[in-house]
């Protein structure tokens, strides 16, 4: 996850704790993504991570 979103802190990763909605919120705050863009980024990450 850090490879894709290197600005995430340990505290933020702990806060996210596998919760998609929390990750989307943090991405929106940190990277200025809109809700749909954050969801697409998460989908893309998960798609590549599962390979």
Phi and psi in radians as a Rosetta constraint file:
Dihedral C 1 N 2 CA 2 C 2 CIRCULARHARMONIC -1.160 0.35
Dihedral N 2 CA 2 C 2 N 3 CIRCULARHARMONIC -0.496 0.35
Dihedral C 2 N 3 CA 3 C 3 CIRCULARHARMONIC -1.116 0.35
Dihedral N 3 CA 3 C 3 N 4 CIRCULARHARMONIC -0.634 0.35
Dihedral C 3 N 4 CA 4 C 4 CIRCULARHARMONIC -1.479 0.35
Dihedral N 4 CA 4 C 4 N 5 CIRCULARHARMONIC -0.739 0.35
Dihedral C 4 N 5 CA 5 C 5 CIRCULARHARMONIC -2.150 0.35
Dihedral N 5 CA 5 C 5 N 6 CIRCULARHARMONIC 1.316 0.35
Dihedral C 5 N 6 CA 6 C 6 CIRCULARHARMONIC -1.137 0.35
Dihedral N 6 CA 6 C 6 N 7 CIRCULARHARMONIC -0.282 0.35
Dihedral C 6 N 7 CA 7 C 7 CIRCULARHARMONIC -1.440 0.35
Dihedral N 7 CA 7 C 7 N 8 CIRCULARHARMONIC -0.109 0.35
Dihedral C 7 N 8 CA 8 C 8 CIRCULARHARMONIC -1.241 0.35
Dihedral N 8 CA 8 C 8 N 9 CIRCULARHARMONIC 2.327 0.35
Dihedral C 8 N 9 CA 9 C 9 CIRCULARHARMONIC -1.549 0.35
Dihedral N 9 CA 9 C 9 N 10 CIRCULARHARMONIC 2.909 0.35
Dihedral C 9 N 10 CA 10 C 10 CIRCULARHARMONIC -1.042 0.35
Dihedral N 10 CA 10 C 10 N 11 CIRCULARHARMONIC -0.713 0.35
Dihedral C 10 N 11 CA 11 C 11 CIRCULARHARMONIC -1.080 0.35
Dihedral N 11 CA 11 C 11 N 12 CIRCULARHARMONIC -0.727 0.35
Dihedral C 11 N 12 CA 12 C 12 CIRCULARHARMONIC -1.153 0.35
Dihedral N 12 CA 12 C 12 N 13 CIRCULARHARMONIC -0.715 0.35
Dihedral C 12 N 13 CA 13 C 13 CIRCULARHARMONIC -1.105 0.35
Dihedral N 13 CA 13 C 13 N 14 CIRCULARHARMONIC -0.676 0.35
Dihedral C 13 N 14 CA 14 C 14 CIRCULARHARMONIC -1.122 0.35
Dihedral N 14 CA 14 C 14 N 15 CIRCULARHARMONIC -0.708 0.35
Dihedral C 14 N 15 CA 15 C 15 CIRCULARHARMONIC -1.127 0.35
Dihedral N 15 CA 15 C 15 N 16 CIRCULARHARMONIC -0.694 0.35
Dihedral C 15 N 16 CA 16 C 16 CIRCULARHARMONIC -1.168 0.35
Dihedral N 16 CA 16 C 16 N 17 CIRCULARHARMONIC -0.832 0.35
Dihedral C 16 N 17 CA 17 C 17 CIRCULARHARMONIC 0.718 0.35
Dihedral N 17 CA 17 C 17 N 18 CIRCULARHARMONIC 0.795 0.35
Dihedral C 17 N 18 CA 18 C 18 CIRCULARHARMONIC 1.413 0.35
Dihedral N 18 CA 18 C 18 N 19 CIRCULARHARMONIC 0.076 0.35
Dihedral C 18 N 19 CA 19 C 19 CIRCULARHARMONIC -1.604 0.35
Dihedral N 19 CA 19 C 19 N 20 CIRCULARHARMONIC 2.008 0.35
Dihedral C 19 N 20 CA 20 C 20 CIRCULARHARMONIC -1.026 0.35
Dihedral N 20 CA 20 C 20 N 21 CIRCULARHARMONIC -0.754 0.35
Dihedral C 20 N 21 CA 21 C 21 CIRCULARHARMONIC -1.135 0.35
Dihedral N 21 CA 21 C 21 N 22 CIRCULARHARMONIC -0.630 0.35
Dihedral C 21 N 22 CA 22 C 22 CIRCULARHARMONIC -1.167 0.35
Dihedral N 22 CA 22 C 22 N 23 CIRCULARHARMONIC -0.749 0.35
Dihedral C 22 N 23 CA 23 C 23 CIRCULARHARMONIC -1.058 0.35
Dihedral N 23 CA 23 C 23 N 24 CIRCULARHARMONIC -0.792 0.35
Dihedral C 23 N 24 CA 24 C 24 CIRCULARHARMONIC -1.032 0.35
Dihedral N 24 CA 24 C 24 N 25 CIRCULARHARMONIC -0.753 0.35
Dihedral C 24 N 25 CA 25 C 25 CIRCULARHARMONIC -1.103 0.35
Dihedral N 25 CA 25 C 25 N 26 CIRCULARHARMONIC -0.757 0.35
Dihedral C 25 N 26 CA 26 C 26 CIRCULARHARMONIC -1.153 0.35
Dihedral N 26 CA 26 C 26 N 27 CIRCULARHARMONIC -0.715 0.35
Dihedral C 26 N 27 CA 27 C 27 CIRCULARHARMONIC -1.106 0.35
Dihedral N 27 CA 27 C 27 N 28 CIRCULARHARMONIC -0.664 0.35
Dihedral C 27 N 28 CA 28 C 28 CIRCULARHARMONIC -1.119 0.35
Dihedral N 28 CA 28 C 28 N 29 CIRCULARHARMONIC -0.745 0.35
Dihedral C 28 N 29 CA 29 C 29 CIRCULARHARMONIC -1.218 0.35
Dihedral N 29 CA 29 C 29 N 30 CIRCULARHARMONIC -0.828 0.35
Dihedral C 29 N 30 CA 30 C 30 CIRCULARHARMONIC -1.305 0.35
Dihedral N 30 CA 30 C 30 N 31 CIRCULARHARMONIC -0.712 0.35
Dihedral C 30 N 31 CA 31 C 31 CIRCULARHARMONIC -1.941 0.35
Dihedral N 31 CA 31 C 31 N 32 CIRCULARHARMONIC -0.042 0.35
Dihedral C 31 N 32 CA 32 C 32 CIRCULARHARMONIC 1.286 0.35
Dihedral N 32 CA 32 C 32 N 33 CIRCULARHARMONIC 0.336 0.35
Dihedral C 32 N 33 CA 33 C 33 CIRCULARHARMONIC -1.228 0.35
Dihedral N 33 CA 33 C 33 N 34 CIRCULARHARMONIC 2.593 0.35
Dihedral C 33 N 34 CA 34 C 34 CIRCULARHARMONIC -1.370 0.35
Dihedral N 34 CA 34 C 34 N 35 CIRCULARHARMONIC 2.989 0.35
Dihedral C 34 N 35 CA 35 C 35 CIRCULARHARMONIC -1.040 0.35
Dihedral N 35 CA 35 C 35 N 36 CIRCULARHARMONIC -0.820 0.35
Dihedral C 35 N 36 CA 36 C 36 CIRCULARHARMONIC -1.144 0.35
Dihedral N 36 CA 36 C 36 N 37 CIRCULARHARMONIC -0.701 0.35
Dihedral C 36 N 37 CA 37 C 37 CIRCULARHARMONIC -1.120 0.35
Dihedral N 37 CA 37 C 37 N 38 CIRCULARHARMONIC -0.727 0.35
Dihedral C 37 N 38 CA 38 C 38 CIRCULARHARMONIC -1.067 0.35
Dihedral N 38 CA 38 C 38 N 39 CIRCULARHARMONIC -0.754 0.35
Dihedral C 38 N 39 CA 39 C 39 CIRCULARHARMONIC -1.092 0.35
Dihedral N 39 CA 39 C 39 N 40 CIRCULARHARMONIC -0.732 0.35
Dihedral C 39 N 40 CA 40 C 40 CIRCULARHARMONIC -1.125 0.35
Dihedral N 40 CA 40 C 40 N 41 CIRCULARHARMONIC -0.730 0.35
Dihedral C 40 N 41 CA 41 C 41 CIRCULARHARMONIC -1.086 0.35
Dihedral N 41 CA 41 C 41 N 42 CIRCULARHARMONIC -0.721 0.35
Dihedral C 41 N 42 CA 42 C 42 CIRCULARHARMONIC -1.145 0.35
Dihedral N 42 CA 42 C 42 N 43 CIRCULARHARMONIC -0.780 0.35
Dihedral C 42 N 43 CA 43 C 43 CIRCULARHARMONIC -1.017 0.35
Dihedral N 43 CA 43 C 43 N 44 CIRCULARHARMONIC -0.784 0.35
Dihedral C 43 N 44 CA 44 C 44 CIRCULARHARMONIC -1.085 0.35
Dihedral N 44 CA 44 C 44 N 45 CIRCULARHARMONIC -0.772 0.35
Dihedral C 44 N 45 CA 45 C 45 CIRCULARHARMONIC -1.057 0.35
Dihedral N 45 CA 45 C 45 N 46 CIRCULARHARMONIC -0.842 0.35
Dihedral C 45 N 46 CA 46 C 46 CIRCULARHARMONIC -1.141 0.35
Dihedral N 46 CA 46 C 46 N 47 CIRCULARHARMONIC -0.656 0.35
Dihedral C 46 N 47 CA 47 C 47 CIRCULARHARMONIC -1.062 0.35
Dihedral N 47 CA 47 C 47 N 48 CIRCULARHARMONIC -0.781 0.35
Dihedral C 47 N 48 CA 48 C 48 CIRCULARHARMONIC -1.329 0.35
Dihedral N 48 CA 48 C 48 N 49 CIRCULARHARMONIC -0.545 0.35
Dihedral C 48 N 49 CA 49 C 49 CIRCULARHARMONIC -1.202 0.35
Dihedral N 49 CA 49 C 49 N 50 CIRCULARHARMONIC -0.601 0.35
Dihedral C 49 N 50 CA 50 C 50 CIRCULARHARMONIC -1.318 0.35
Dihedral N 50 CA 50 C 50 N 51 CIRCULARHARMONIC -0.286 0.35
